[in-house]
Amino acid sequence: MMHLVEARPDFAQLDDASWDDITNRGSVSRAAITMTEYGGDGDTFTPDGFLQQDYEAAWSVLQAVSMDSIYLTKTEYNLFTLLRQGNEFSVYEPEYWELFNQTKRILRQSVEFYLLERLCAQMASGDMIPPFDQSSSTPNTLVLVDLKDDMESFLRRFEKICVGRAKLTGFAQLACFYALLVFGIAKSILIDAYSIRADYEDPNPWEEQDAVRITSAYKALVSVFCWSSKSDIVLDPEIDQDDELGAALLETRAMVQSAKWEGRGVRGMKEFLLGLGSCFFADGAYNGFFMQKFGKERIPRTFAKGAVVVNGNSEARSNYTRPKESGSPRPGRHFSDETKQAPTVHVFSVAQERESFRRFEGSKQRDSVSFLPSPSKALFQDTPRESTNGAHRPSISANQSTFTFVSHDENEGHSAGRGQSRRKGALDAETLRKAREVRKLGACWNCWVMKIPCSEGSICDRCRKKSNSPVYRLCNRNPFTAYAELLFPDYLISDFSTQALQRYTAENTGGFTGQILNVVVTWGEGTLKLRASPFLTLPNGIMQTKYHSQDGHPLGVESLPVGLTEANMVLLEQTCLEELENKLANQDFVSGVCCWRTADVSRTILETVFRYYDTMPAKHPLIHTILQLRLAIRAISNPPIFTDSSAKMILYHTQTKYPSVEFYSSRLLNRQLKHITFKLCRQLAFKALSKLEKAVRSRDKGFWPIYFVSMILLCSTIEHDQILLNAHIQTARAAQPDMMVGMEDEPQKACQELEDGPCAQLTHLFHALYRTGKRDSGGLNPFRDEFELNAEKHFDAPAMAMIREIKKNVFEKAELLKERDKPLVLDMRPEDFAKRNSGRLVARFLLSFLPLNEVRAL
């Protein structure tokens, strides 16, 4: 496990792509079963930097993935995200998060149990399949996996936390939610493990009823959790997004994709937890965090809200309601307005019917879970069984136990003043409705930073009143991650998408020869070592067309018939990430992002902020991610060029003759490399913006240097992104002028959106959050002279060194900043625009620290 953490940075970070991308998941799982031992001295991983309990569950699951390809099935929810976020949140109220740690240990032991059962089956059949060392003799050792002690400890702790009705809140409730998600995965693995016994034991001890018992235990825990919860932790609109719990809940909502619940008919965390593993979605994704092998062939596929596809036919789900005059359910009844407004009561049974195991009977109901009432056709509600005469009847088990969860609200008879609010008495109905709507939407950033109430609507009342002000900022409620779409819109990467790349390869190549050539190409200002393969050219293909400039003249670059096979494309992303890490480790960042057209101010400030990063005692992950993003986006600008030795080797092996030119490239390899680079850029941008928002919401003054450096790097990244956007549209217009009619203003629009969106809003939030302009009321602006005299606001030594260096080399020459702060002008050649745009937004951000009268006087 320690070797895997050291060898695979994506696993060390429990990166989302390592699980979502099936190819990456397979690659990491193969690395997890390597026989290579950890070669460190034991000091590489400090107690703060490496905790076994953070990785043992993920590592053990990868063992199971390596044993059976069915576990490479695409899942709707990301297992690594679940484990990573749980690890991150466990620092808050750790006494409750020990429950989450216990479920991770149970998950690890469940996988060990599965592997032992799999090994026994292989030994019985004589079909031994690695992973194991075939050269070593079989040890005379008895291996036992005993879940009893850990399971009892988990259940005792779970019972202690969920001790009272409607009392569970905060991080205790969140820890239970995460623990149940992990426990659900362990449940699936245990079912798969027990079912293996049917393959090698005679008589067969395994019955489907055993899976029912395991599933019922999980449902019982869900029932107790819902019974003890004060509110729905996922959909509760009354959360404070400004504290640690609020930020954790927002990340949890994103992880479980709560935005899709309404469209899928899922009304809350109860139905979500009970519905995991119940179906495949339309895109083939399994409804869960980890595929359960047992019974998969009979799991239905969803078709639409309230319907499933069973054996190719759409089958609607039925609804049950609780009539007012009786507590028993009646089938096939529609809902009145009174029913919809009634308090939501969910009753679901734990025991299954004894005569059959219905979960895996595709045309019948999957389990005996029932929800009362059902205001919409819930995705995970049961379909009633058909009787012999074709009539529908409710499924009622003879031996059922039920649990009830009643949702709570301020206007449903509860006493005034309940909870942490200072308000005394209940809100009136209209005010309560508006408060709920605003909390559900979230306050706009302008109101959030000022800590004032916001109002519903596309533009809140406060922003509407200030819309005519010259300093008005857009009313925006979206998370920072929404800016990733502005940075890398679909049309920018349309030529480098997976579908476009497959189409381009099919239309212009006759297939790869299978020969592997180890070549070296340029990537940005660095190089990459790749395993390229020659391909058969087509007579009418465009891959051998010479490179030309926009005026039609050849650029002196020949395209060679080599590219990457699908197998080697998998390795390319990891190769690019390793090159980014090498550049940062070797202090090649500035040379990797700067060129002849980089403005002096931009080069100076980038050198300063990277020197700060390099001298930090512990490298901050946010800055690290944005540095990677800045390097990656710079690498997109130029096509890959083969080194002289690589070009000669390709010419020799392909037996083709080309005129002698200065440079050799490959059109196919260029598109493949840009495809991976754009994918990396999107991932890094999303990750960086997500981390930035989380840090900004903390309102921590100590975060000032990190936020400042992040803004400098983001401004520089946006500058280069504007260059890419402009060049892309200009090139497309030159190539297909008829297709670009009506898009004359597209570059201006796209670039202006970047300035008015992420650049302007994040700058405004920075200054409003730290009140940099409030000289007399405690504003935090280190570039003012009096800052040095206020000792309690000093940062660490590297941060102070950076601040002093910027004051000396930049702010004492503020006229240079004023010179670079130019308006956006695109009516020029791309290379001229690139030179003019360099340092423009960086200078604008730095000038915002000076009083307006001083800026005007420059």
N, C-alpha and C positions, 0 to 999 in steps of 0.2 A: 504494500500500500504506500509506503514512504517513497519507494522507487517511482511509483506511478505519479505521485504528487510532484516529485522532482522532475520527471521526464515529460509530463504533459501539463503545461500551464493551464490548458482549458479545463482539465479535471481539478487542478488545484483551486481554480476559481469557481468550480461547479457551474461552468458556463452554460447558458441556456442552449446554445447551438450544439453542444456536445450531446444533448439528449434529443432535441427536436430534429436535428439532421440525422437521418437514419444511417447514412454513411459514416458520420462522425461517431455515432453511438457504437457501430460495429468496430470502428478503429480503436476507440478507447477500451472497449470490452476485450479486444484481443491483447491490447497492451496490459490490461489488468491481470491476465493469466500468464504473463511472461515469467520465465524461470530466472530472469535476471534479479540478483539480490541487490538490495540497497547498499551502495558503496560509500556512503557518507561516514563521517566520524562521530555522528551522534550530536554534533553541535549545530548542524545546519538548520535543524528545526527546533526553534526555541519553544518553550511552553506557550508563549503568546502567539507564536506564528504557526504552530501546528498542534491541533488537538485531535487525537485519534477518534473521539466520538463525533467530530464533524464530518469525517470521511468514511467511517466503517460501514455505514448503511449503503452509501453510494457505491463503494468498492465491492461490497458483497453482492449487490444487485447486478453489477457488471459481470460477476462470475456466472450468474444464472443466464444473463444475456449471451455470454460466450458459449453456453452449453446448448442452447436451442434458438434457432433463427426466428421462432414465433415471437420471441420477446423483442424482436426488432420492429414489431408492428408500430405504426405511427399512433401516438397517443394524443388526445386532445389537450391534456394538461402536462406540464413539464415537471418530471420528478426531481431534476436537479434544482429547479427554481424552488420547489417545496422545501428541499433540504437546506438550500443556501439561505433562504429567508428565515427559516426556523432557527438556523444557527445564529443569524444576525440578531434576531429579536430576543434570543435567549439571555442577552445581557440585561434585559429589563425584567425585574422581579424573577430572578433565576430559580427561586424555590418552586414556582409553578412550572417552569420550563423543564424541570427535571422529568416531568411526565413525558414530554416530547423526547428527551434523551432515552428514556426507558423504552419507548416504542421503537426507536432506532436500533436499540440492542436486540429487541424481539425480532425486528426485521432481519438483522444480520443472522441471528440464530435460525430463523425460518429458512433463509437461503442455505445455510449450512445443512439443515435437515433435508432440503430439496436435493442438494448435491449428493448427500449420502444415499438417499433413495434412488437417485439416478445411477449412482455407482453400483448399488446392489442389483439393479435391473440389468446393467451392462454385464456384470459378473455372471449373473444367472443365465444370460443369453450368449455369453462368450463374445459379445461385441463391445470390446473395450475401446472407448473413444477418448482421446486427450481432452482436457489438459492433465497430464501427469508425466513424470520423467520415466520414459520407457527403459532407460539404461539402469535404473536403480531397482534393486530387489524390493519385493513387497514387504513393508515393515510388519512385524508381528505386534501390531498395536490395535487395541479396541478403541474406536472413536465413538463417543456418546454426545448427543445434543439433548440437553434437558432444559425445556422451556418453563418448567413448573415454577421455579423460584422467581424468575423475572416476571412471569405472567401474574403470579399472585401479588407481587410487589406493585406492579402496574395497576392492577384492579383496586388494591387498597388505596393507592394514592388518588386514583380517579374518583373513587367513592368519597374520599375525604374532601376533594375539591368541589365535586358536584353534590354537596350535602344538603342544600336547601332549594326549595322551589322558587324560581324566578329571582335568584340572588347572584348568579354568576355573571360577572362583567369584566371589562378591562383585559389586561394581559393574561389573567387566569383563564378567561373564556377563550382568548385567542390561542393560548397554549393547548387547551383541550381540543380545539378545532384542528390544529396542526397534528396533534397526537392521533386523532381519529383518522385523519387522512393517511398517515404513515401506517397505522394499525390496519387500515383497509387493504393496503398493499401486502402486508404480512399475511393477512387472511387469504388473499388470492394465491400467494406462493405456497402456503400450507395446504390449500385445497389441491393445487397441482402436485405437491409432494405426495400426499396420501393417495391420490389417484394413480400414481405410478405403480403401486403395489398390485394393481390388477394385471400388470404385465408379467409379473414373475412369481406371484404367490398363488398356489392352488390348494384348497379352494380360495376364491377371490374374497378377501376380507373387506374390500371397499364397496360401499354402496352410495348411491347418490344422496341418500338420506343423511350421510355423514357430512356432505357439503352443506346441506340445509342447516345442520346444527351449528357448524362454524359460522355460516352467514347469519344465523339467528343471534349468535353471541355478539356479532358486530352491530346488528340492528338494535339490540338491547342497549348497548353503550350509546348509540346515537339517540335513542329514546331518552335515556337518563340525561344526556347532555342537553337536549332540547327542553326537557322538563325543568332543568335547573337554570337555564339561560334567561336572563332578564329581557333580552331582545335578540333579534336576528343580527349576529355580529357582522355579516357580510352586507346586508341591505339596510342596516340601521342608518337613517339620515342624520341622526343627532350625534354626530361625532365632531370633535374639535380637530380640524386638519392641521392645526399649528403645533401640536405636541407629538411626542414619539408614538403614542398609541394611534393617533390619527394617521400619521405617515405609514405606520405598519398596516393599518387597515386598508389604506389605498393600495399598497403593494399587494396585499392579499386579494383584494377585489380583482386586480389585474391578473393575478396568477390563476384564479378560478374562472376568469372571463365572465364576471357577473353581468357585464353589459349585454351578453347574449342570452341571459336567462329568460327574459321576458319573451323573446322570440321563440324560445324552445319550450315555453310553458312551465319553466321552473320558477316556483314562487318564493323560494327561500333556501336557507342552508339545510333544512331538513330534507327536502326533496333532492337537493344536490347530493348530499351524503348518501342517501338511500339509493339514488339513481346511478351512482358510479358503477361501471361495469355492466350496465343494462342494455347497451346498444352500441352500434357503430353509427357515426354520423355520415352525412351524404358524401363527404370527401374521403371516406374510408378510415377516418381517425377513430380510434377506440375511445369510448367515453370513460376515461380514467387516466390515472398516472402510470399504470403498469398493466400490461396485457395479462389476462387470466386465460391460460391455455385450455383448461377443462371447461367443456361446454361451449367453446367459441363458435362452433359450426352452427349452433342454433340461436345465437344472439341476433336479434333483428337489426335492420338498418333503418335509421330515421328517414322519413320522407318530407314531412312538413310538421308544423306545430300541431301537436295533438294527434299525430298519425305515425305509424311505423310501416315499413315495407316487410312483409312476410311472404317468402316464396314468390317474390315478384309482384305481389298484390298489395295495394294500399289498404290498410285496415285502421279505421278510426278508433280512438279510445273512448270509453264511456265515462260519464261523470256521475258521481253520487253526491247527494246533498243531505243535509240534516234537516228534516222538516221541523217546524216550530213546535208541533204538537207531540213529537215523539223523538226519542234519542236514537232510534234505529235508522239505518240508511235505507233509502229507496232508490232504485235504479231509474235511469232515463229521465230525470226531472231537470227542467231548466231552472235558472236562478232568477229570482226577483231582485229588485233594487235593494229591498230590505236584507236579503241574504248576503248580497255583496258588501253591504256596509256593516254586517255583523262582525263581532270579534272572530278572528280566524282560529278555529280549533282543528287540530290535526290528530287523528287517532290512527295508529297503524299497528298491526299485529306482529308479534315476534315469531310465533310458531307457524310452521308450514302445514299444509294438509298432508296427512300421512300416506294417502294412496298414491301419490305421484310427486315427482320432483319437477315442478312446473317451470322453474326459471329457464331451463334449457329446452323446453318444448316450444318450438318457434311459433306455431300457430295458436298456442294457448297463452294464458297469462304467465308471466315470468315469476312472480312471487305473489304473496297475499297481502302486499302493502296497499292500503286504501287511505285516501286523503279526504277529509270531510271538513267543510264543503270544498268544492273545486270550482272556483270562479272562472277558470279557463281550462281548456283541454290540456292538462298537465302532461308533459312529455314522459314522466316516469310513473304515471298513474296506471293501475292495472287494467287490463282488458278482461272483461268478464268471460268466463268459460261458456261454451254453448252446450245446452242440454241435448238430449237425444232428439227432441222434437224441434230443434233449431232455435228455440227461444233463449234469450239471455237471462242469466240469473246471477246474482252476486255470489262471489266466492267467500264462504264463511267457514272457517275451520272449526271443527268440533272442539278442539283444545287450543284455544288462543289465549294469550295474555296481551293486554294492550297498555300502551302508555299514551298520555295526553299532554300536548304542549299548547298553552294558551298564550297568544301574543299579547303584549302589554302596551298600553298607551295612556297618556295623561288624561284624556277625556273619557275614560272607561271606568270611572268609579274609584280611581286611586286617590289617595289622600294628597292634599296640596303640599308643596314643598318637598316632594320625594326626590332624592338624588342630590347632586352636587350644586344645582342651580341656586342662585341667590333669590330668584323670583319666588314670591309667596302667592299661592293661589294659581288656579288653572288659567291658561290663555283662552280668550274667546275663540270661537270656531274659525273665523276668518283669519285672525292673526296666526293661529296654529297652522292653518292650511298654507299660508304664505311662508311661514318659517320652515315648514317641511319642504316646500318646493325649492327654497333657496339652499337649504342644507343638502338637498339631493343634487342640485346643480353644482354647488360649491360657489364660494364668493369669487368674484372676478379679482384678478391680481391687483388692480388699482385699489380696491376696497380692502383686500387682504393685508396689503403692506401698511395701510393706514389704520388697521384694526377698527374699522367702522362697519356698520351693518350694510349688507348688499341687498339688492332686490332682484326679483326674477325678470326674465326677458332677455332677448338677444343683446340688448344694451341696458345696463342697470340705470337707475334713476340718477345716481351721482355722476356717472360718466356722460349721460345724456345732457346734463346741465353744463358740463365742462367741455362739450364737444366743439364749441366755437373758440375755446381757449387756444392760444398758440402753442402751449406746452401739453396739449391733450395727448394722452396715450390710449391706444385702442383698448376697448373693453374686451377682455379675453379671459375665459374661464378654463381654457384647455391646459392640460399638463405640458411641461416643457418638451416631452417626447414628441408632441405633435409637430414641433419644428423640424424633426428629422425628415418629414415629407417635403418640407420647403427646401431643405438643403439638397435632397436628392430626389427630385420629382420623377415620375415614371417616364416622361418623355426624354429625360436626360439619359436614362439607362435602357431605353427601348431597344437599341441595337445590341445590347449586351445582356439581355435577359436570357434565362434558360431556354425558353422556346425559340427566341431569335437565334441563339447560338446553335441549337440543334438543327434548325432550318438552314442556316448558313452552311453548316458542315455537310448536311445531306445534299445540298444543291451544288456544292463546289468541290467535293472530294469523292474519290472512288473507294474509300476505305483505307485504313492504316495497314502498313506492311507487317507490323508486329516487331520490327526492329527497334531496339532501345538505344538512344544516343544521349550520353551525358553532356549537356551543353550548359553554357553560361551566357545569360542575357542581362542587359541593363534593366533596372526597375527603379524609376525615379533617378536619384543620384547614387544608387547602390547597384548591386548585382544579385541575381538569383541563380542557383544551380538547379537545373531541371532535367527530367528524364523525358526527352522528346522522341517522337516516332515519325518517320517519313510517311507520307500518304500518297496515294495515286491521284494524279491530277486529271481533271476533265478538260476536254478541248475548249469548251465554252465557259469554263469557270473563270471567276474574277480574282482568284487567289494569287495568280501570278502577274496580275496587272501592276505596273510600276506605280510607285507612290508619286503623286503630283501635288503641287501646291494649289492654292485657290486660283492663281492666274494661269493654271494649266501647264506650267513648266515642271519637268521631272525634278525630284528632290535628290536624286542620286542614291536611292535606297531600293534594293531588289528584295522581293519577297520569295523566301525559300519554302519548299513544300514539306514543312514539318509542323507538328502540333503535338498536343497532349491527348493521350487516350483517356477514356472515362476513368480508368483506374488511377492514372497519374494526376488527373484533375482533383481527385480527393486529397492528394498530398500537397497540392499547390497552396491551399489556404493556410495550412500549418507552416509551410515554407515561408510564406509572406509574413506571417506573424513572428516567426523566428527572426527574419531580417529586420523587422521593426524593433524587436527587443535588442538585437545586436547594435543597431544604430543608437539607441538610447544608452545602452551600456558602454559603448565606445565613444560617447559624447560627440556623435556625428549628426546631432539633430539640426543645428543651424546650417551646416553645409548641405543637409538633406532637403531643406525647404527653401533655401535662398538660391538665387541665380543672378545673372547679370542685370535683370530688370527690377530686382528687389530694391526698394527705397532704403536710404541710409537709416532713417528713423526706424523703419520696421526691423532692419537687421540688428540695430543697437538694442531695441527693446526685447527682441527674441533671444539675443545672447544673454541679456540680463535675467530674464525669467527662467531660461534653462539653467543658468548658473545657480539660481535659487533652488530649482528642483534637484540639481545634482548635489547640492550641499545639505539637503534636508536629511536629518537623522534617519527618518523613515519615509520612504517615497509615498506621497499621497496618491491613492488609486485614481482619484478624479483627474488630477493633473497628468498622471501616467496615461490614462485613457485618451485624453484630448491630445497629448503629444503624439500618440500612435495615430489618431485620426488625422492630425495635421501632416504627418509623414505620408500616410496612405493617400490622401487626396492630392498631394504633390506628385505622387508616382503615376497618377492617371494621365498627366499632361502629355507624356512622350511615349511613342511606341517602343517596344523592346528591341534592342539592337544586339546582335550576336557579337561576341568577342571574335577577334581574328582567327584564333585557333578553332573555335566552335564553328565558324562559317566555313573554314577549310574542310573540317571533318564532315559537315553536312554535304558540301559539294562533292566530296569524294564518295560518300556512301550512296548518294542519290544519283550519281553518274549523270549529272546535268551540267550544262555549260551556260554560264551567264557572262554578260559583259563585265569587265572589271570595274567595280564601283567602290566607293569608300565605305558604304555601310550595307549590311545585310540584315533583314528582319523577316517576319512571317506574319501575314495578315490573319491567319487563323490563330496563331499563338497570341497576337495582339488582342484579339477579341476575347480569347479565353482568359488572358491575364486581366483585362479590364473587367470582365464578368466577376472574377473573384475579388478584385480590388474594390469595385463598387459594393459588392456584398459586404466586405469587411467595413467599408466606410459607413454603411447604413447601420450595421451592428454596433460599431464603436460610437456613432453619433447617438443612437438610442441609449446605449449604456451610459455615456457621459452626461446626457441631458437628464436621465433618470437620477443619477447620483447628485447632480447639481441641484435639482429641485428638492431632493430630500434634505440636502445640507442647507439650502436657503430657508426652508420651512422651520428649521431649528432656531433661526434668528440668533445664532451664536456670534458674538463679536470676535471671538478667536478665529472664526472662519474667514475673516477679512482678507488676509494674504492669499488664501486658496481661491476665493471668489475673484479677487483681482487678477491673478495669473490666469485663471480659467477664462475670464472675459478677454484678456489680451489674446490668448490663443484662439478663442472662438471668433473674435473679430478678424484675425489673420486667416482663419479657415474660411470664413464667409467671403472675404476678399477673393480668395482663390476659387471658391465655388462660383462666384459671380463671373470670374474669368472663364470657367468651364461652361457655364450656362450660355454666355454670350458666344463663345467659340462654337458651341454645338449648333446653335440656331443659325449662326452666320454660315457655317459649313453646309448645313442642310439646305439653306436658301440658295447657296451657290450651286449645289449639286442638282436640286430640283426646284427651280424658281416657280414653276406652275403649282407645285404642291404647297407652297408657302404663302399663297395669297391670303391676306387677312391676318398674317402673323407678324406684320412689320413692327408692332409694338410689344411683341412677346418678350424679347430680351429685357426691355425696360421694365415691363411689368414684373417679370420673375425676379430681377435684381432688386427692384424697389420693395417687393414683398419681404425680401431678406433683411433689408434695412429697417423697414417699419415694424417687422415682426420680431425675430430673435434679437437682433442687434439693439434696436431702440428699447424694446421692453425690458430686456435683461439689464441694460444700462440704467433705465429708470428705476427698476427694482433695487439695484445696487445702491444708488444714491438715496433712495427713499428709506431703505432698510437701515443704512448706517448714517443717515442724515449728514452727509458729507458737506452740505452747504450751511448747516446750522453751527456757525462758529461759536455762538454764545450759549448754546443749550446742549452741550455735550455731544455734538456731532463728531463722527470718527473720520477724519481726513488726515492721514499721516503726512501728506505732502504740504501741510501748513507748517510754518516755522515753529509755532508753539507746541507742536506735537512732541518734540524731543524733550520738552520740559515736564511733561506729564508722565511720570514713571509708571503709573499703574496701567497705562494703556499700551505699554510696550509689548511687542511680540518677541518671538525667539530670535536668536542671533542671525540665522540665514535670512529671515524675513526683514529684519532691520537693515541688514546689508543691502538687500535688494531695494528697499525704499530709498536709502541714502544714494545709491548708485543712480536710480531713476531721477531723483531730484537734481543730482549734479549733471548728468549727461543728457537729460531730456528736458526737464522743466526749466533749467537755466538757459535753454535754447528753445524756448517755447515758440519763437517765430518760425522754426522749422516745422513744428506741429501745425501751425496755422497754414503754412504753405502746402502741406499734404492734405489738409481738410478741404477737399474739393467736392463739388456736387457730382452726382452720378451722370456721366455723359457716355453714351454708347455709340454715337455716330462717328466711328473711326475704325481703323483696322484692328483686328483682334490683338496683335502684338503691341500696338500703341495703347489700346485700352488696358492691357495687362500691366504695362509700365506705369500708366497713370493711376491705376487702382491700387497698386502696392502701397500699403501703409495708410490708406485713406481712412478706413474705419478704426484702425488702431489709434491714429492721431485724433480722431473725433472723440473716442472714448477717453483718452488722456486729457484732452482739453476740457471735458466735462467736470474735471476736478478743480478747475480754476474759476474764480468769480466771472460772471458774464462781462462786467466792465473791463476786466483785465484782458479777456479774450478779444473784445472789440478794439482794445488799444493796441493790439499786436500788429 
